[in-house]
């Protein structure tokens, strides 16, 4: 089953950096196992463009749709047997300590 994992910042990061896993190790292990299908960091939310169509007109806004302290900074697409495996993969990600990870299964 495929999951989109949104990698987000958080206002309450882990204070003990010594327990935070290494991102390069996490990527290498999950790429090698086939659990990480794709992923990347995103540039600053200030570079975002929000697109809407209303009344046949394309409306553009600079920046993210929502103004919040927490922002999406990256994503990973995971291929896992089930939600339990996806949770285990997410829990081993460094941003589980310094941010938050949102898992969403693919529809259908």
C-alpha positions in Angstrom: 0.0 0.0 0.0 1.3 3.4 -0.9 1.4 6.3 1.6 2.2 10.0 1.2 4.2 11.2 4.1 4.1 14.9 4.6 7.2 16.1 6.5 6.3 19.2 8.6 7.9 21.5 11.0 6.6 21.8 14.6 6.7 24.4 17.3 7.9 21.9 19.9 10.9 20.0 18.7 12.9 17.4 20.6 15.4 19.2 22.8 17.9 16.2 23.1 19.5 16.2 19.6 21.6 13.2 20.5 18.6 10.9 20.1 17.6 12.2 16.7 18.3 9.7 13.9 20.5 10.7 10.9 18.4 11.6 7.9 21.0 10.2 5.4 20.9 6.8 7.2 17.0 6.8 7.2 17.0 7.6 3.4 19.6 5.0 2.6 17.9 2.2 4.6 14.4 3.0 3.2 15.6 3.4 -0.4 17.5 0.1 -0.2 14.4 -1.8 1.2 12.1 -0.3 -1.4 9.9 1.3 1.3 10.7 4.8 0.1 9.6 5.2 -3.5 10.4 8.9 -3.8 10.9 12.0 -1.7 12.4 15.4 -1.5 12.7 18.6 0.5 10.7 21.6 -0.5 11.9 25.2 -0.8 10.6 27.9 1.6 6.8 28.4 1.8 7.4 32.0 0.7 8.1 30.6 -2.8 4.7 28.9 -3.0 2.0 29.9 -5.4 -1.7 29.0 -4.6 -3.9 28.4 -7.6 -7.7 28.6 -7.7 -10.3 28.8 -10.4 -13.4 30.8 -9.7 -16.0 31.8 -12.3 -13.7 30.6 -15.0 -10.9 32.9 -13.9 -7.5 31.6 -12.7 -6.7 33.3 -9.3 -3.1 33.2 -8.0 -1.9 34.0 -4.6 1.7 34.2 -3.4 2.7 32.0 -0.5 1.0 29.0 1.1 -2.8 28.7 1.3 -2.8 28.7 5.1 -0.8 31.0 7.4 0.6 28.8 10.2 3.8 28.3 12.1 3.9 24.7 11.0 4.7 24.2 7.3 5.3 21.3 5.0 9.0 21.1 4.3 9.2 17.9 2.3 7.5 14.6 1.4 8.1 11.0 0.9 6.1 8.4 -0.9 6.2 5.1 1.0 5.3 1.6 -0.1 4.4 -0.4 3.0 2.5 -3.6 3.8 0.1 -1.7 6.0 -0.4 1.3 8.3 1.6 -0.3 11.1 4.7 -0.6 8.9 4.2 3.0 7.6 4.0 4.2 11.2 7.3 2.4 12.1 9.0 4.0 9.1 7.7 7.4 10.0 8.7 7.0 13.7 12.3 6.4 12.6 12.4 9.6 10.6 14.4 12.5 12.2 11.4 14.8 11.7 9.4 12.6 14.0 11.6 14.1 16.7 11.9 17.7 15.4 8.7 18.1 13.5 5.7 16.0 12.6 4.9 13.5 9.9 1.4 13.0 8.4 0.7 9.7 6.7 -2.1 9.4 4.2 -2.9 6.3 2.2 -3.4 6.6 -1.5 -7.1 6.5 -2.5 -8.4 3.3 -4.1 
